[in-house]
């Protein structure tokens, strides 16, 4: 079990803003961030994932000190953000107080597909030693085929993957065969798995029964969900966001006795799988 725990990466969106449908504590305060990083280091954690769009996350991380970790950040579409890829990278390096990044990803892959010059810029950043690996954050599987059509094979892809969402399995296998590194996010579907089914609005009716089934007699459901993703042979890192040091340590307390999840037979719509489509009210 120790081996799969080494695949845990630290997501940091909560360090820069309130995030997640089940977030109860708001943005993580800086002193708690420092405690989380110290425990992450002691547990052998290595990969930290952030982005320029995560509010003050990069600033908080830089002030806490992340020079000994492998840090990934992401850039936004230059036209939308008002600054170029190179300028965003320089800004992220300055805020994080590091000289280089382990990985630098396009946060909005559709924009990179429309403007493939961005990929050439990422390769130039690698040549300059500012980043080790260039990649993309995917939101739907069809983006992978569009990248291939452009001759783009990322060093890293980050994709949503969890018990409900298996859409990217073919992409992950193909990327792995091409020598790419696979990072997954949304193991807990922004906390949806932990919500009382009857408390959810009608928008979520299609998955309420399935939620109730996996929650039944599973007091440590988050361990079952995390283990499900960590055990997949095509995942290199599973990015998990935490709000407190206690949550981080709980993730690392994962044991062999974790309860397996039932076989998923429900075909779930993309409206549910993509939080951008959620209608909460």
N, C-alpha and C positions, 0 to 999 in steps of 0.2 A: 504493500500500500504506500510505502514511502516514495516509491518511484513516481506514482501518479500525482502525489502531492507536489512534486517538483515541477509539475506543469501548471501550477497555479500562478497566474499573473495578477498584478494589482491594478484594478480600474480606479480612476481618480476623478470621475466627473463630479462625484459628491463633494470633493474637496473645493470645488469652485462654484457650486450652485446647488440648489435643491433639485433632487432628481429621483424619479421612480414613483410608481403608483402606490407603493407601500411605504414610502419614506415617511417616518414619523418624527425624525429629529432635525430635519433641515440640513443646511450646509454644515459639514464637519469643521469644527473650529481648529485653528492651527496647532494648538497644543495636543489635540487628539491625533492630528495628522502625524506629528512627530512620534507619538507613541506607536501608531500603526506602522510607520516605517521602521522603527527600531525592532518591533516584534517580527515584521516581515523579513528583516535582515537576519535575525537570530534563527528563524525557521528555514533559512536557506533560500528565501525568495530572491528573485533576480530581476524579473521583467516588470516594468511600470509603464502603464498606458495612459496617455493624456492627449490633449488637443488644444489648439489655440482657441477653439470655440467653447471650451469648458469653463467659461467664466474666468475666475482668478486661479484656477487649478495650477497652471504652470508657475505662477508667482509663489503660491503657497509651497509647492514642491521645491522650488529653487531656494526659498528661505529655509526650508527644513533640511535641505542638502540631499541630493540624489546622485552625486558624482560617481558613486561606486556601483550604481545599478545600471542595467540596460534599459534606456528610456526610449519609448516610442511616442512621437507626436504626429499630428495630422494638420494639413493645411486646408483652408476653405477655398472655394472658387475665387480666383483673383478679382474678377469683375465685380462679384458680390461683396467681397471683403474690402476692396479698395486698395489692396497691396498685392504685389507679385508673389510668386512662390518663393523666390529668393529672399524677399523682404520678410515674409512670414517666418521663414526658417531662421533668419538672423534674429528676429524678435523672440522666437521660441527659445533659441539657444541663450539669449540674454536673460530671459525671464527664468529659465531653468538653471542658469549659472553653470552650464556645461559647454564644452568645446565641440562636442559632436553628439549625434543621436545614433542609437542602435538601428532605429527604423524611422522612416518618414513616409507617411501615407496620405494619399488623396482621400479626404473626408467625404467628398461628393464625386464618386467615380463617373457619374454621367457627364459631369463637366470636363473631366479629363478626357473622356471619349470624344467629346465635341472639340476639345482643344488638345490634341495629342502632343503638342509642343511641351506641355507640362511634363510629360514622361521624359523627354530629352533633357529638360532642366534637372529632373531628379537624378538622371544618370550623370550629369555634370557635377551635381552636388556630391555624388559618390566618388567621382574622380578627384574632387578637391579634398576629400577626407572629412567632409562635414557630416556625412551619414554613412552607416555601414550597409544598410539595405533600403531599397525603395519598394513601396507597396501601395495597396489600395484597400479601402474599406468598402465592401460590397453590401448592397441592400436588397438586391434581387438577382437570382442566378443568371438571367439573360445577359447581365453585364459582362460576365466571364467570356462568353462567346464574342461579344463586341470587342473586347480587349484582344482576344486571339486574332480576330480579323485585322486588327491594326498591328499585329506582330508584337504585342506587349505581353510579356510573361513576368509578372511581379515576383520579387524576392519573397514578399510576404503578402498574404491576403488575410483580412479580418472579416469574419462572417458571423451572423447570428446563428446559433445552434443550441437547441435544448430538446427536452422530452417531447414537446409539441411540434417543434420546427425542425424538420429533417430535409428541407428543400435543397440545401447546399451539399449534401453528401456526394453526389457525382462530381461537383466542382472541386471539392476538397481532395477527392481521390486523384483527379486529373492534375490538379496543381501539385500535389505531392509527387506524382510521377514525373512532373516536369522539373522537380528539384526545389519547389517552393515551400515556404514555411507557412503553417496554418495556425492562425489565432482565432479563437471563437469568443463571442460575447453573448450576453443575454441568456446565460444559463438559467436564470430565474425569471426570465421574461418580464424584466423591470419590476419584479415582485408580484406579478399577477398570480403566480402559483400559490401564494400564501394568503390571498384574500378569501374571506368567507364568500362562497359562491352566491348565496342569497343577498349579499350586500352589493353585488355588482349590478349595474344597470342592464336593461334588456338587450343592449348591444352585444353582450357576452353570453346570451342564452345558449348558443351552440356548444359552449365548452363547460357550462356549469356542472353538468352531470359528471363529466370526465374529471373536473377539478375535485368534486366531492369524493370521487373514487380514489384518487391518489392521496388525498388528505386523510382518508379514513385509516385509523390505526397506524399512522406514521408521524409520531411526535417529532421526529428529526427528518422531516421531508426534505429540507434543504440539503442534507447530506446525500439523500438518494438522488436528488436532481443533479448535484455537483458531481457525484460519482459517475452518473450516467454519461456525462460529457467527458470527464477525465479519462474514462476507460476506453474511449474510442481510439482506435489505432491511428486515425488520421488527424488527431489534434496534437499540436506541439505545445500550445499554451491556451489556457482557459482564463480569460480575463474576468475577474470577479470584483465588483465594486463593494466596498464596505464603508459603513458610516462610523464604526467604532473599532477600537482595538479588540474588544471582546468578540465582535463578529469575525474578525480576521482569525483569532485564535480558535474560534469554533470551527471555521473552515478547515484548519489544520488538524483538528481533533477527529477528522474522518477516520473511521475504523473499518475493518473487514466485515463487521457484522451489519453494515448498512443494508437497509431493506430495499430489495429490488423493486422496480416499478413494473406495473402490469404491461403486457403487450399493448401498444397503441393501435387501435383499429379505426378510430375516428379520423375522417379526412377533414382537416380544419382549414377554414378559408384564410386567405391572405389578409383579410380585414383584421382578423384576430392576431395573426402571426407578426404583423408589422405594426408596432405601437404608434407609428405616425398616422395610422388610420383610425385609431381608437376614438370613440365617442363616449366620454366619461359621464357627461351630465345628461 
